[in-house]
Amino acid sequence: MATATATRPAPRKDGGPKRPKRTFRPRTLVYTALAWLLAAIFLAPYLEMIVTALRPKEELRDRTYLPKNLEWANFIDVWKESDLGQNLQVTLLVAGGATLLVLLVSLPAAYYTARMRYRGRKLFLLLVLVTQMFQPTALLVGLYREFHQLDMLNSVWTLILTNAAFNLAFAVWILTAYISSIPPELEEAAMVDGTSRFGAMIKVTLPLALPGVVTAVIFTFITSWNEFVMGLTLTTQPDKQPLTVGINNFIGNYTVQWNYLFAASVVAIVPVIVLFAFIERHVVSGLTAGSVK
């Protein structure tokens, strides 16, 4: 009986297998060109922002895309002529504090909701989802009156509490979905070995849920970092305002300091870009949590 022999690639002169030639299909080239075009469209505003931040005052109205001279002193003057340093410090405290508070509250709530089948569980998840539909501007007047009565205006704690409250629902929702996708048998095996339920959650579930935790962290941090309406309403002192409100102060009634405005904008986006670049892969895996079981 004849036996089939597997075909092997023709050997090269040096004795190694012959590498197949790369072929580029027209569809691949079109998709690549469209991807580069789309990336250029999204990056163009940021490039314009950097270019304008480096323009001298006398060239702000020039129609040329690139300035004749680069004014690097704009990044130094923007710190001297404004409260940008204090605004940046306030934003770091607000974003970091709100993120920490959201994690402290959402992790136990999401774990209990994912593991326990209690009465009203579906109603609780529905209420969590419904709270995402409320815009901060709809509650603006009530929050202002409440914090005014409590004498908590112009306070970092006020901004931390409001930002944490508006981001808590999303964190509970995404963490519940991710913890539900982790088999509970892993915790049961740890508890059989003598670990308590709290220890099993810390040592087993939490490390496995790290992508979901990172997703909640990055979205809470970025949302708190970019928040504007609450900061503008609940703070009136320039040195107590967050960075987004401080940048808005460069827009006057009759003139706009475009070079300082864009220089401050560059300072504002750099920390977020760096943070997102380091944990981008965790964010992608966390967003798909619970989609496949």
C-alpha positions, -999 to +999 in steps of 0.1 A: +000+000+000+014+033-010+021+058+018+016+095+014+048+115+019+046+150+034+059+177+011+087+197+026+099+231+016+129+231-008+162+234+011+183+265+007+219+264-002+229+268+034+208+238+043+179+256+060+143+255+048+133+280+022+113+309+036+080+317+018+078+351+001+056+377+016+027+387-006+008+418+000-028+417-011-045+448-024-071+446+004-043+446+030-027+477+014-060+495+014-067+487+050-032+498+060-036+531+042-070+537+058-056+530+092-028+555+087-052+581+074-075+576+104-046+578+128-034+611+111-070+625+114-070+618+152-035+630+157-038+662+138-055+683+166-028+672+190-001+682+166-017+716+161-019+720+198+018+714+202+027+737+173+005+765+187+020+761+222+054+768+207+043+798+187+055+833+197+028+859+204+036+878+172+030+846+151-003+835+166-024+849+137+000+836+110-016+811+085+016+791+082+014+757+098+049+757+113+061+788+132+093+805+121+107+805+157+099+780+185+091+798+217+100+771+244+096+798+270+058+795+267+060+764+289+079+783+315+059+815+315+026+795+318+038+784+353+049+819+363+018+838+351-009+815+364-018+791+392-012+761+370+011+745+396-016+746+422-042+735+397-021+705+388-017+696+424-054+698+430-062+676+400-037+650+411-052+649+446-088+647+432-081+621+406-060+599+429-083+603+459-115+596+438-099+565+423-088+551+457-122+558+472-140+541+442-118+510+446-124+508+483-161+508+478-166+490+445-144+460+451-164+446+481-197+455+465-188+439+432-174+408+449-205+403+470-228+409+440-209+385+418-206+356+444-239+359+464-274+353+450-293+375+474-328+389+470-329+420+450-296+414+432-310+421+397-327+452+410-294+464+425-276+459+392-304+477+374-301+506+397-263+507+392-269+509+355-296+535+358-273+558+378-250+560+347-278+578+329-277+608+352-257+637+340-237+657+366-253+689+353-287+677+362-277+675+399-255+706+398-278+729+417-286+704+444-250+695+450-240+732+452-267+740+478-258+709+498-221+716+499-227+753+506-248+744+536-220+720+548-194+748+542-174+725+519-170+747+489-135+753+476-124+720+492-105+691+476-126+667+496-157+680+479-143+673+444-131+638+455-165+629+469-184+641+438-160+625+413-161+592+432-199+592+434-203+597+396-177+569+388-187+544+414-215+528+393-192+520+363-166+505+386-191+482+403-206+472+370-173+463+353-158+445+384-190+425+389-188+413+353-151+404+356-154+386+390-184+366+377-162+353+349-137+338+375-146+303+385-157+302+422-141+267+425-107+284+428-118+302+460-135+270+473-102+251+468-083+278+487-109+277+516-106+239+518-069+245+524-078+267+554-080+302+539-109+324+549-132+339+523-116+372+527-081+357+523-094+338+492-107+370+477-074+388+483-050+360+473-070+343+446-097+364+431-081+399+432-049+389+413-071+372+386-093+402+385-064+426+380-074+436+344-108+446+355-094+465+385-070+483+361-099+492+338-119+507+367-088+526+378-079+541+345-115+551+336-121+566+370-087+585+370-092+598+334-128+609+341-118+626+373-088+642+356-110+657+328-139+668+349-148+704+344-184+713+353-182+703+390-148+719+394-161+751+379-192+752+401-179+740+434-147+760+435-143+797+431-107+804+443-082+801+415-056+781+436-084+756+447-096+749+412-087+717+392-065+719+361-094+719+336-108+750+352-074+766+354-068+761+317-102+778+310-090+809+328-067+817+298-099+825+279-109+861+286-139+882+277-120+899+248-088+880+242-075+844+243-039+836+252-037+808+227+000+800+233-005+797+270-038+779+266-023+752+244+009+750+265-012+743+296-032+717+275-001+699+266+009+697+303-026+684+311-026+655+286+009+642+291+003+624+324-029+607+311-011+596+279+018+581+299-005+563+323-027+549+295+004+537+275+016+516+304-017+498+312-034+498+278-033+460+274-050+456+308-078+480+298-085+461+266-088+428+284-109+443+312-134+458+287-141+423+274-147+409+309-176+386+311-183+385+274-172+349+271-176+323+298 
